[in-house]
Amino acid sequence: MTRKQFLATPLAAAAAASAAQAKPASSWKPKRINKAIELLEAKQPIYYTGGHGGYDEGKALAQTHADYINYEMEHGALDFTALRAFMKGLVDGGPTKSGHRTPAVIATLPVLGISAAHMEANFWVAQQAIACGIHGILLCHAREEEAIKWLVRALRYPTAKPYSPAIGDGMLGNGSQGYASHIWGISGDQYQKVADPWPLNPNGELLLGLKVEDKHALANADFVTAVPGIGFAEWGPGDMGLSLNLPDGHGANAELHPQMLAARA
């Protein structure tokens, strides 16, 4: 899977205890809205932590050590009101220690990349999440190339440049920029220009990723990761273990993987 960036193993650390605003280091000035993209462009690893709450959790996580926050809605509640409040909390608790307005936030959803028909019927869920002001989507069970194209298509404006024949016309509508642009701290017009998947758009601030986490996705990994607009992929050991009928063989078993468990301690 050439020309793709892969995430480092996520850290299971807690958010910083202090909710006080951080002062960015004087030697560092953010170049982007999305810190995760900024680091990937510099060929640096990125690390994430988890989130799933509302305003108070967002305000606390504004000072997280992590480069981005994985907001969990695949198995957690699909609650866009809570997500909007979470994003507002990040803004009010910021800026980050690196000087960014907020940490990047990438959401997982109950919409899966299992087929084009599934994604065509459910892409609105991804659009609703993006309209909350988050910075990307991590698509679970990314099995089928055409499903991935639907995701990218759904998260581009019709005016997006450069145009991709493989993706076609974008489907984000006017009005989706309203709340999100306030979270990002930019105008609605500017949001429509930069809320676009990177690296398809070199100036884009949306980071779309894939979870290769079952045997079907594994078989198609070279194809799904080649879809324009995909910025990273990661392995999903838990579901992959279930898919291969090895529920205890995905890294949590101390007898099978003592070195991994020791590294996580």
N, C-alpha and C positions, 0 to 999 in steps of 0.2 A: 504494500500500500504506500507507494511513493508519493512525495509531495504533500503528505498529510502530517499535521501536528497531533501528537498524542499527549494526553494529560498524564502528569505524574500521579502516583498513588495518592488518593485524597488523605488528608490528615484528619483524624477524629478529635481534634482539639476543640475546647469550648471557646465561646466568644470572650473577648476581653471584658473584665468586670466593670471597668469604668465606662460611664456613658458621657463623660465630658468630651468636649470637642477636641480633636487632635490638631496639633500644628504640624503641617508638612515640613519635612526636612528642607532646609534652605537651599541645598544643592540639587534638589529634585523638583522638576516642574512637569506635571502631566502633559502628555502630548495628545491624549485621547480621552474620550468619555469612558470607554471600556478598557479597564486596566488589563484584563486577560488578553485582549487582542494586542495591546501595547507590548506585553511581555512576549507573546508568541512571535510578533514581528522581530523582536530582538533575540529570537531563538533561545528564550529562557523557558524553563518549566513553569507551570502554573499549578497552584494548590487550592483546594476548595474545602469549605465546611458546609454544614447543612442548616436549613431553616425551614419553617413551615407555619409560623405564627403571624401575629398582627403587628400593630404599631409598636408596642413595648419591646418585642423581640427585635424588630427592625432597628430601633434606636440603639439597643445594646450591641447589635452586630455591626453597627457602623464602624466600630473600632476593632473589628476582627483582624486576626493575623493573616487571614486567607486572601487570596487574590480574587476569588469569586465565591458566591454563595449559591449552593444548589438548593433551590426551593422545591420541596417535594410535594407534588400533587398527583403522582402516578397511583399511589396507594393511600395517600392522605386525602383530606377533604379538598374537593375542587371548589375553592372559595375565592372568587376574584375580589370580593370586598375586603377580605383579610389580606390578600396580596397587595391591593392598593394601599391599605393602611401600613403594611410592612414597608413598602417602598417609601412612603411618607416618613416613617420612622427613621429609615436610613438617611434621608435628607436632613432631618432635624438633628440627628446624632452625628453628622459629619462636619467637616470633610474627613476623609480617611487619613491615616498616617502618611500615605504617599501623596496626599493633596488632591485626590480625586473626589468628586462630589459625593459619590457613593461607591461601595464595592460593586463590581459587576454581579448581576443576579441572573442565573440561568435556571429555568424551570423544567422539571419533568412532568409529564402529563399522562392521563389515562388513555390518550390517543396513541396508538402504536403504529410502527412502520411495517405492518404485516402485509398490506396489499394496497394497490392504488385505489380500489373502491372504498376501503376503510378510511383512507386519508381524505379522499374527495368528499366523503360524507361528514367528516369531522374536523376539517381544517379550521373551522370557526373557533374551536377551542384554543388553538395556538394563537389565532388572531386576538382573541379576548385577553390572553395572557400578555401578549406583547403590548397591548393597549394600556396595561397597568404600569408600564414604564420599565419592565425588565429588559435585560440585555441579550437574551438568547433563549433557545430551547435545546434541551438534550432529549432526542427522540429515542424512546425505548423500543427494543425488539425491531431493530432496523433491518428488515429482511429483504425488501423489494425496492429495486431502483426507481420504479415509477412512483411508488409511495413517497420516496424521498424528494423527488421532483415536485410533487404536490405540496410538500411542506415548504420548500424554498419559494415556489410560485406564490403560495398564500402569504408569505412574509416579505413580499416586495411590492412597492408601489408601481402602478402602470408606467410611471415616468422614470423608473430606475435606470441608471446607466452604470456600466455597460449592459446592453441588451444581450441576453443569452438565448439563442435559438433552442437550446435543449430545455430551457425552463419556460420560455414563452412570456406572455404579458403577466406582470404582477397583479395581485388581487387585493392588496390592502386598500381600503377606502378612505376618503376624506372624512375627518372626524376622529380617526384612530390616533391622530397625533395630539389631541387635546390634552389629556391627563399626562400622557407619556412625556410630552415636551416639557411640561412643568417639572416633572421628576428629573429630567436630564438637565434642566436649567438653560434651555435654548428655545428659540421661537418655533412655532409650528412649521413654518416654511423650511427652516433649517433641519428640523427633525425629519421631514419627508425626504430630504436629500441624504441624510447620514444613517437613517434607520433602514439599513440594507445589509444583507449578509456579506461578511468578509470571509475569504479573500476574493470572492467573485467581484465585489466592489472594493478596490483597495482602500477607499475612504469610508467603507461601511463600519458601523458600530454594533451590528448584531452578530453574535457568534452562535452558529448552529452546529450541534454535535450529534453523534450517533452512538448508541449503545449496541455493540455486537455481543449479544448475550444469549443466543441459542444456536443450535446446530444449523438452522436455516439461514440465519444471518451470517454465520461463519462461512457457509458455502458461497455466499454472495458478497463477501466483504470487499473484494477488489472492485466490484461494480458499484455498490452503494456509496463507498467512500470517494468514488470518482465523480459523483454528481456535483456540478458547479454550485457553489454556495455553502458547501460543507467545510467547516473549519477545523474540526477535530473528531476523533472517535475514541471510545474507551471500551475496554473489556468488561463484561458483566459476569463475574465468577459465580454468583449465587444462582441466577437463572440458567447460566450455562451448565452448571452442575446438575440442575434438575432436568434440563433438556437432554443431557447425556446419561440420565438415570444414575447419576453419581451425587446424590444430595449431600454427602459428607465429604466430597472431594474437591471443594472449591476454596480452600484456604483457611477454613475455620477449625479444621481438625488438627489438634495438637500433635498427634502421632504422625500424620502425613506431612505437616509443614511446620516443624518446630522452629526453624530459622525465621520464617515469616512472622510467626507469632512473637518471637523474641524481638524482632525489629519494631513491631508495633507497640511493644510494652513501654 
